[in-house]
Amino acid sequence: MPDGATRAAQSTGAAVRGRIRDQRRRPARPQLWFELALIGISYWLYSLVRNAVPEQEAIAQRHASWIWDFEKTFGIAFEHSINHAVDSVTWLIVGMNYYYATLHFIVTIGVLVWLYRSHPGRYAATRTVLFLTTGLALIGFYFYPLAPPRLMTGGGFIDTVKVHDTWGSMASGAAASVSNQYAAMPSMHIGWSLWCGLTIFFLARKTWVRALGLLYPAATLLVIVSTANHFWMDAVGGAACLALGYAAARLIYHVWAYQLPRIPGEPAEEPVTVPEQWALTKVDH
């Protein structure tokens, strides 16, 4: 191939790569119909895959025993005490049952809507973090079936939904027949709530709103332990999936999701509060 043709091909390739890079750095304004379809299809696939994983009760019980023995060995097995203490306060545990059943979805959807409306330039990247986190969780559900504390043989935990006749868990009562009861590791209640909390903390303007953002995953951790739906180690797994989700999105977009401009194609209107060491790649202003 002549040198001129080679140089032309290289220039064309560089131009294409440049356009792709610009699209990653400044994603287009999200389309409502596409996002609604994507969320609906993704959640359908998530539920389908999650509930299609073989429950493998014997393996799930063995994994639960391993985690419980590990926590007791290091003196960090506090789930049993919290579960029994909170269960003794009826109004509190009933409220936690409903918290577990509803806020997981309500708050996550609310944050997605807020991002779509107020931070369209950051929506795609931040949504991608959530999707990647959930995809990693499916891998955990498949390869590490785990009995939650309330189902662990000989654990002595209280299934607060059954005791108080509430519908605080998709894996208790009538819903248990259509939900994989051993998809507990990692905890997506923690993965999603931490995603919500960090998104609110980094992008909200009012201090009290940002504080609530950080309190939300902390409250969720207390709820999942009190209701015996998760070991606290499941929460560690959920946080690890989220960290990998952020890292993968960073590779895709070349910057952290919250560093993108608030409005597509425009410079950020205000600085995003992130640690200085995060700002390895700066967005053009």
C-alpha positions in Angstrom: 0.0 0.0 0.0 1.4 3.4 -0.9 2.6 5.7 1.9 -0.1 8.2 1.1 -2.8 5.7 1.4 -1.3 4.4 4.7 -1.2 7.9 6.1 -4.8 8.5 5.0 -6.0 5.3 6.6 -4.2 6.2 9.8 -5.7 9.7 9.8 -9.2 8.2 9.3 -8.6 5.7 12.1 -7.4 8.5 14.4 -10.5 10.6 13.5 -12.8 7.7 14.3 -11.1 7.0 17.6 -11.3 10.7 18.4 -15.0 10.8 17.9 -15.5 7.7 20.0 -13.4 9.3 22.7 -15.4 12.5 22.6 -18.7 10.5 22.8 -17.4 8.7 25.9 -16.3 11.9 27.5 -19.5 13.8 26.6 -22.3 11.3 26.3 -25.4 12.4 24.4 -28.5 13.4 26.2 -30.3 10.2 27.2 -33.5 9.3 25.3 -36.5 8.5 27.7 -37.9 5.7 25.6 -34.6 4.0 25.3 -33.8 4.3 29.0 -37.2 3.0 30.1 -36.9 0.0 27.7 -33.3 -0.6 28.9 -34.3 -0.6 32.6 -37.3 -2.8 32.0 -35.5 -5.4 29.9 -32.4 -5.3 32.2 -34.5 -5.9 35.3 -36.5 -8.7 33.6 -33.2 -10.4 32.6 -31.8 -9.8 36.1 -34.8 -11.5 37.7 -34.8 -14.3 35.1 -31.1 -15.1 35.6 -31.2 -14.6 39.4 -34.1 -16.9 39.9 -33.0 -19.5 37.3 -29.8 -20.2 39.2 -30.1 -23.6 40.9 -30.7 -23.0 44.6 -28.3 -25.8 45.7 -29.5 -25.8 49.3 -26.8 -28.0 50.7 -24.0 -25.9 49.3 -25.8 -22.7 50.3 -26.1 -24.0 53.9 -22.4 -25.0 53.9 -21.4 -21.5 52.7 -23.5 -19.9 55.4 -21.7 -22.0 58.1 -18.4 -21.0 56.7 -19.2 -17.3 56.9 -20.7 -17.6 60.3 -17.7 -19.6 61.7 -15.4 -17.0 60.1 -17.1 -14.1 61.8 -17.2 -15.9 65.1 -13.5 -16.7 64.9 -12.7 -13.0 64.6 -15.3 -11.9 67.0 -17.4 -10.0 64.5 -20.5 -12.2 64.4 -22.9 -9.6 65.7 -25.9 -10.3 63.4 -27.6 -12.7 65.8 -27.6 -10.2 68.7 -28.9 -7.4 66.5 -31.6 -9.6 64.9 -33.0 -10.6 68.3 -32.7 -7.1 69.9 -34.5 -5.3 67.1 -37.1 -8.0 66.8 -38.2 -7.3 70.4 -39.4 -3.8 69.3 -42.4 -4.6 67.1 -43.0 -1.2 65.5 -39.3 -0.9 64.6 -38.8 -4.4 63.0 -42.1 -4.1 61.1 -41.0 -0.8 59.7 -37.7 -2.4 58.7 -39.5 -5.2 57.0 -41.3 -2.7 54.8 -38.1 -0.7 54.3 -36.4 -3.8 53.0 -39.3 -4.6 50.6 -39.8 -1.1 49.1 -37.0 1.4 49.4 -34.6 -0.8 47.6 -36.6 -0.1 44.4 -38.2 3.3 45.2 -35.0 5.1 46.1 -33.0 3.6 43.2 -35.6 4.6 40.7 -35.9 8.0 42.2 -32.2 8.6 41.9 -32.2 7.5 38.3 -35.1 9.9 37.5 -33.2 12.7 39.3 -30.1 12.0 37.3 -32.0 11.9 34.0 -33.7 15.2 34.7 -30.9 17.2 36.5 -27.6 15.6 35.4 -28.3 14.2 31.8 -24.6 14.4 31.0 -23.7 12.1 33.8 -26.7 9.9 33.6 -25.3 7.3 31.1 -22.0 6.8 32.9 -23.6 6.6 36.4 -26.3 4.3 35.1 -23.6 2.1 33.6 -22.0 1.8 37.0 -25.3 0.4 38.4 -25.8 -2.0 35.6 -22.2 -3.3 35.8 -22.5 -3.8 39.5 -25.7 -5.8 39.1 -24.2 -7.9 36.4 -21.3 -8.8 38.7 -23.8 -9.7 41.4 -25.4 -12.3 39.1 -22.0 -14.0 38.8 -21.8 -14.1 42.6 -25.3 -15.6 42.9 -24.4 -18.3 40.4 -21.0 -19.3 41.8 -21.6 -18.7 45.5 -25.2 -19.7 46.6 -25.6 -18.7 50.2 -28.3 -19.2 52.8 -29.3 -16.0 54.5 -29.1 -16.0 58.3 -32.9 -16.5 58.7 -32.6 -19.8 56.7 -29.4 -21.1 58.1 -29.8 -24.4 59.8 -29.2 -24.2 63.5 -28.4 -20.5 63.4 -31.2 -19.4 65.7 -32.1 -16.3 63.7 -35.6 -14.9 63.6 -37.3 -14.6 60.2 -39.0 -11.3 61.0 -41.3 -11.3 58.1 -42.9 -14.6 59.1 -43.0 -13.8 62.8 -44.7 -10.4 62.3 -46.7 -11.4 59.2 -45.4 -8.7 56.9 -44.2 -8.8 53.4 -40.7 -7.5 53.9 -38.8 -10.0 51.8 -39.2 -11.5 48.3 -37.8 -14.7 49.7 -40.3 -15.1 52.5 -43.9 -16.2 52.5 -45.7 -16.6 49.1 -43.0 -14.9 47.2 -40.5 -17.6 48.2 -41.9 -19.9 45.5 -40.8 -17.5 42.7 -37.6 -16.2 44.1 -34.2 -17.8 44.6 -33.8 -17.8 48.4 -30.1 -18.5 48.3 -29.0 -15.5 46.1 -27.7 -13.6 49.1 -24.0 -13.0 48.2 -23.4 -10.2 47.3 -26.1 -8.0 48.8 -27.6 -5.8 46.1 -29.5 -4.0 48.8 -26.1 -2.7 49.8 -24.8 -2.4 46.3 -27.7 -0.3 45.1 -28.1 1.8 48.2 -24.4 2.6 48.3 -24.7 3.6 44.6 -27.6 5.9 45.5 -25.8 7.3 48.5 -22.6 8.2 46.6 -24.5 9.6 43.7 -26.5 11.9 46.0 -23.4 12.8 48.0 -21.3 13.8 45.0 -24.0 15.6 42.9 -26.5 17.1 45.4 -25.9 20.8 46.3 -27.5 21.0 49.7 -25.4 19.7 52.6 -28.4 18.0 54.4 -29.3 16.1 51.2 -25.8 14.9 50.8 -25.8 13.8 54.5 -29.0 11.8 53.9 -27.3 10.2 50.9 -24.6 8.8 53.1 -27.1 7.8 55.8 -29.2 5.7 53.4 -26.7 2.8 52.8 -25.8 2.9 56.5 -29.5 2.5 57.4 -29.8 -0.3 54.8 -27.0 -2.2 56.4 -28.8 -2.1 59.7 -32.0 -3.2 58.1 -30.5 -6.2 56.2 -28.8 -7.4 59.4 -31.8 -6.8 61.7 -34.2 -8.7 59.4 -31.7 -11.6 59.1 -31.8 -11.3 55.3 -28.0 -11.0 55.0 -24.7 -11.4 56.9 -22.7 -8.3 57.0 -20.1 -10.0 54.8 -22.8 -10.0 52.1 -22.6 -6.2 52.4 -18.9 -6.3 51.8 -19.5 -8.3 48.7 -22.0 -5.7 47.5 -19.6 -2.9 48.1 -16.9 -4.8 46.2 -19.1 -5.2 43.2 -19.9 -1.5 43.2 -16.2 -0.6 43.4 -15.6 -2.8 40.3 -18.5 -1.2 38.6 -17.1 2.2 39.1 -13.6 1.1 37.9 -15.1 -0.5 34.8 -17.1 2.6 34.0 -13.9 4.7 34.5 -12.2 2.6 31.8 -15.2 3.1 29.4 -15.6 6.9 29.9 -12.0 7.7 30.8 -13.1 9.8 33.7 -15.1 9.1 36.9 -18.9 9.2 36.2 -19.4 12.3 38.4 -16.7 14.3 36.6 -18.6 14.4 33.3 -20.3 17.7 32.5 -23.8 18.1 34.0 -25.2 19.0 30.6 -24.1 17.0 27.5 -21.7 19.0 25.3 -21.2 21.8 27.8 -18.6 22.4 30.5 -19.6 21.6 34.1 -21.5 24.5 35.7 -20.0 23.8 39.1 -17.1 21.7 40.4 -17.9 18.2 41.4 -16.8 17.3 44.9 -14.4 14.4 44.4 -11.0 13.7 46.1 -8.2 15.4 44.3 -6.4 12.1 43.5 -9.5 11.0 41.5 -9.0 13.8 39.0 -6.4 12.0 36.9 -8.1 13.0 33.7 -9.7 16.4 33.6 -12.8 17.3 31.6 -12.3 20.2 29.2 -13.7 23.5 30.6 
